[in-house]
Amino acid sequence: MDTATDLKKRIHEFIDHADDRILNIFNEIIATEEIEEEIENFDIPDWHKKILDERMESHFNNPEKTKNFDDLLKSKKERWTKT
């Protein structure tokens, strides 16, 4: 089995001779990893967590007052396309 060092060496050698298609694939992999890392490290401020908690509590205490997202979207489209 290849060690991490062996794999890195093999990848470096491969990239040195890779065409644009392969380089773009590697670039997309790197970009995806960077985005996932940003998401993992994203922190919601406490003030916003409080608002979310209040809204969730309201929803659970009054589920009959909530709307399905599709229904809400439909009503908003109807409202704004009438003008």
C-alpha positions, 0 to 999 in steps of 0.5 A, spaced: 500 500 500 502 506 498 504 511 503 501 518 504 508 520 501 508 516 495 501 518 493 503 525 494 509 524 489 505 520 484 500 525 484 505 531 483 508 527 478 501 526 474 499 533 475 506 536 472 504 532 465 496 533 466 492 536 461 487 542 462 481 537 463 485 533 469 487 540 472 480 542 472 478 536 475 483 537 481 481 544 482 474 542 483 476 537 488 480 542 491 474 547 491 469 542 494 474 541 500 475 548 501 467 549 501 466 543 506 471 546 510 468 553 510 461 550 512 464 546 518 467 552 521 461 556 520 458 559 526 452 562 527 452 568 532 448 567 538 443 572 537 441 569 531 441 562 534 436 565 539 431 568 533 431 561 530 430 557 537 424 562 538 421 561 531 422 553 532 418 553 539 413 557 536 412 552 530 412 546 535 407 550 539 402 552 534 403 547 528 397 549 525 399 556 524 405 554 519 404 553 512 407 548 507 413 552 503 410 550 496 403 553 499 407 559 501 411 560 495 404 559 491 401 565 495 406 570 494 407 568 487 399 570 486 400 576 490 405 579 486 403 577 479 396 580 480 399 587 479 
